[in-house]
Amino acid sequence: MAWNTKSFELLSRHVSAYLGGVKEKSCSFQGMEWKYLDAGSGEVVLCLHGLGSSKVQWRAFMASLAKHYRVVSPDVPVFSLRLDIPETEHTKRNIANWITAFMGAIGEREFHIVGHGSGGGAASYLAHALSDSVKTLAWFNPPDMEAVRKGENVAWERVKAGFDTVEQAEAHLNSLFYDPPQFPEIVKRFYMKKIMDAVNRGEIVPLIDKAVDSLPLLMAQLRELRQETLLVDADHDVLSSRAWVCELDALIPNCTLVTIERCGQRSLTEKPDQLAEIYLNFLKTRGS
């Protein structure tokens, strides 16, 4: 397999995060042990991944922030697809309660929060519910849930239909990038199989439907946010749309919108340094 320069750069960026100050730790609450990534010190930034992803996607971003902040990223139950909250219904309130318990378990009561994709919806809910604890909110690549509700987004409809082959799953994954990186075949196929299994077991569609059903509540809460908020979209995000992001920008008080060019939905992989720079500037200038 031929590797291009960009693929090497992306791989090196993630390897550096693994070998650097981003460490995997664990904490206990609700009768279970939960793993999370931890880096740096100072004010706390909580990073929440979206549906079908994991804490690992934040490594490079966390490494860039660790000189200035303590950055933590847990595997969020339900969103990670391999973790569940025992004997608990999958609702935003219960996920928010789990995140609150997690932050208490690591000894933090006040924090900034940033979510990627559908994780931004959970972050927004938490910012609204815990307005005295959440200092700022950032949402990267907000998915266009209104288009999902109408059945108008091709990429979301592809996920809801499921994948019959690894090749179909791979084509969908590639569509999430502006310039799809080349990963080792064994790594790529393991990831594709994981996503295929989750979709075909029927775990994905109910979660998408719940997000659509809760859209009116989300929009109402966004109008009431007290925190300064950062929205970051990408110009080639197939799961979102410019109209949707502009609607959110107009809806949220004290909102700043930044667009990353030549980038897809997987911005944390394609543009981690640029995202970190945008986010650090937002935190530095908030309130100015």
C-alpha positions in Angstrom: 0.0 0.0 0.0 1.3 3.4 -0.9 1.4 6.0 1.8 1.2 9.7 1.0 2.8 12.5 3.0 -0.5 13.6 4.7 -1.2 10.0 5.9 2.2 9.9 7.5 1.6 13.3 9.1 -1.7 12.2 10.5 -0.3 8.9 11.8 2.7 10.7 13.4 0.4 13.2 15.0 -1.6 10.4 16.7 1.4 8.4 17.7 2.9 11.5 19.3 -0.3 11.8 21.4 0.0 8.2 22.5 3.7 8.6 23.5 3.2 12.1 25.0 1.3 13.3 28.0 -2.1 11.9 27.2 -2.6 9.0 29.6 -5.4 6.5 30.1 -6.7 6.3 33.6 -9.8 4.9 35.3 -12.2 5.9 38.0 -15.0 4.1 39.9 -18.6 5.1 40.4 -22.1 3.5 39.9 -20.5 0.2 40.9 -18.3 0.1 37.8 -14.8 1.1 36.6 -14.7 3.6 33.8 -11.7 4.5 31.6 -10.8 7.9 30.4 -8.0 10.0 28.9 -6.3 12.7 31.0 -3.7 15.3 30.2 -2.3 18.5 31.5 -3.3 20.6 34.5 -5.3 23.8 35.3 -8.8 24.7 34.3 -10.7 21.6 33.1 -11.8 20.9 29.5 -14.2 17.9 29.2 -14.3 16.4 25.7 -17.3 14.3 24.6 -17.2 12.1 21.5 -20.2 11.5 19.3 -22.2 8.4 18.3 -20.1 5.4 17.2 -16.8 7.0 18.2 -14.6 6.9 21.3 -12.3 8.9 23.6 -9.4 8.0 21.3 -10.5 10.5 18.7 -9.5 13.4 21.1 -5.9 12.4 21.6 -4.2 14.7 19.2 -6.5 17.6 20.2 -5.9 16.9 23.9 -2.1 16.9 23.4 -2.3 20.4 21.9 -4.3 21.7 24.9 -2.4 20.0 27.7 0.1 22.8 28.1 -2.6 25.2 29.1 -5.5 23.1 30.6 -6.4 19.8 32.2 -8.2 17.9 29.4 -10.2 14.8 30.0 -12.1 12.5 27.7 -14.2 9.5 28.8 -15.8 6.8 26.7 -19.4 8.0 26.9 -21.9 5.1 27.5 -24.4 4.6 24.7 -22.5 6.8 22.3 -19.5 4.5 22.3 -21.8 1.5 21.4 -19.7 -0.9 23.6 -20.6 0.7 27.0 -23.9 0.9 28.7 -25.3 2.5 31.8 -26.5 -0.5 33.8 -30.3 -0.7 34.2 -30.8 2.8 32.9 -32.8 4.1 29.9 -30.9 5.8 27.1 -32.0 9.4 27.6 -30.1 12.7 27.5 -30.9 13.2 31.2 -29.4 9.9 32.2 -26.3 10.4 30.0 -26.0 13.9 31.6 -26.3 12.3 35.0 -23.5 9.8 34.1 -21.2 12.7 32.9 -21.9 14.6 36.1 -21.0 11.5 38.2 -17.9 11.0 36.1 -16.7 14.6 36.8 -17.4 14.2 40.5 -15.4 10.9 40.5 -12.3 12.7 39.0 -12.7 15.5 41.5 -13.9 18.3 39.2 -17.0 20.5 39.6 -16.4 23.3 37.2 -15.3 22.8 33.6 -15.4 23.9 30.0 -17.1 21.4 27.7 -16.6 20.6 24.1 -18.5 18.0 22.0 -18.0 16.6 18.6 -20.9 15.6 16.3 -23.8 14.2 18.3 -21.7 14.5 21.4 -22.2 18.3 21.1 -25.9 17.7 21.7 -25.1 16.0 25.0 -22.7 18.8 25.8 -25.4 21.4 25.1 -27.9 19.6 27.3 -25.3 19.5 30.1 -24.4 23.2 29.7 -28.1 24.0 30.0 -28.7 21.7 33.0 -25.5 22.7 34.9 -25.2 26.3 34.0 -23.3 27.1 37.2 -20.7 24.3 36.6 -20.1 24.6 32.8 -18.0 27.6 32.0 -18.1 27.6 28.2 -19.6 25.3 25.5 -18.0 24.3 22.1 -19.6 22.2 19.5 -17.5 20.8 16.6 -19.3 19.5 13.4 -22.9 19.8 14.6 -25.0 17.2 12.6 -28.0 18.5 10.7 -30.7 16.7 12.7 -33.5 18.7 10.9 -32.3 17.1 7.6 -32.3 13.7 9.4 -35.9 14.3 10.6 -36.9 15.0 7.0 -34.9 12.1 5.5 -33.0 14.5 3.3 -29.4 13.8 4.3 -27.9 11.0 2.1 -25.1 10.2 4.5 -27.4 9.7 7.5 -29.8 7.6 5.4 -26.9 5.4 4.4 -26.1 4.7 8.1 -29.8 4.0 8.8 -30.0 1.5 6.0 -27.0 -0.4 7.3 -24.0 -1.9 5.5 -23.9 -5.3 3.7 -20.2 -5.3 3.1 -17.0 -3.9 4.5 -16.6 -2.0 1.2 -19.9 -0.1 1.8 -18.8 0.8 5.3 -15.5 2.0 4.0 -17.1 4.2 1.3 -19.2 5.8 4.0 -16.2 6.4 6.3 -14.2 8.0 3.4 -17.1 10.4 2.7 -16.6 11.8 6.2 -13.2 13.2 5.2 -12.3 15.9 2.8 -9.1 14.0 2.0 -9.5 10.4 3.4 -6.3 9.3 5.1 -4.8 5.9 4.3 -4.6 3.6 7.3 -3.2 0.0 7.5 -5.6 -2.4 6.0 -6.0 -4.5 9.2 -6.8 -1.4 11.3 -9.3 -0.1 8.7 -11.1 -3.4 8.4 -11.3 -3.9 12.2 -13.0 -0.4 12.4 -15.3 -1.1 9.5 -16.4 -4.4 11.1 -17.1 -2.7 14.4 -19.3 -0.1 12.8 -21.1 -2.7 10.6 -21.9 -4.9 13.6 -23.3 -2.0 15.6 -25.5 -0.8 12.7 -26.7 -4.3 11.8 -27.4 -5.2 15.4 -29.9 -2.3 15.4 -28.1 -0.1 17.9 -27.6 2.9 15.7 -31.0 3.8 14.3 -32.9 4.0 17.7 -30.2 6.4 19.0 -30.6 8.5 15.8 -34.4 8.4 16.3 -34.1 9.6 19.9 -31.9 12.5 18.8 -34.5 13.5 16.2 -37.4 13.2 18.8 -35.5 15.4 21.2 -34.7 18.1 18.6 -37.5 20.5 19.9 -36.1 20.3 23.4 -32.5 20.8 22.2 -33.5 23.9 20.2 -35.4 25.4 23.2 -32.4 24.8 25.5 -30.0 26.3 23.0 -32.0 29.6 23.1 -31.5 29.7 26.9 -27.7 29.0 27.1 -25.9 31.4 29.4 -22.4 30.3 28.4 -20.3 31.8 25.7 -20.5 29.2 22.9 -18.2 28.2 20.0 -19.5 26.5 16.9 -17.0 25.0 14.5 -18.2 23.6 11.2 -16.3 22.2 8.2 -16.9 23.1 4.6 -17.1 19.4 3.4 -19.1 17.9 6.3 -21.6 15.5 4.7 -23.5 15.0 8.0 -24.2 18.7 8.4 -25.1 21.7 6.3 -24.3 25.4 6.2 -27.9 26.4 6.6 -28.2 24.3 9.8 -25.0 25.7 11.3 -26.1 29.2 10.6 -29.5 28.5 12.2 -27.7 27.3 15.3 -25.5 30.4 15.3 -28.5 32.7 15.1 -30.3 30.7 17.8 -27.6 30.5 20.5 -26.9 33.7 22.5 -23.2 34.8 22.7 -22.2 32.4 19.9 -19.1 32.5 17.7 -19.1 30.5 14.4 -15.8 29.4 12.7 -15.6 27.4 9.5 -12.6 25.1 8.7 -11.9 24.9 5.0 -11.0 21.7 3.1 -12.2 19.5 6.0 -14.9 16.9 6.5 -16.9 15.6 9.4 -13.9 13.9 11.0 -12.2 17.2 11.8 -10.5 15.8 14.9 -8.5 13.5 12.6 -8.0 15.9 9.7 -7.4 19.2 11.4 -6.6 18.6 15.1 -4.0 21.4 15.4 -6.3 23.9 13.7 -9.2 22.9 15.9 -7.0 23.3 19.0 -5.8 26.7 17.8 -9.4 27.9 17.2 -10.5 26.6 20.6 -7.6 28.0 22.5 -8.2 31.4 21.0 -11.9 31.2 21.9 -11.0 30.4 25.6 -8.4 33.1 25.6 -10.7 35.8 24.3 -13.9 34.9 26.0 -15.5 37.8 27.8 -13.5 40.3 25.9 
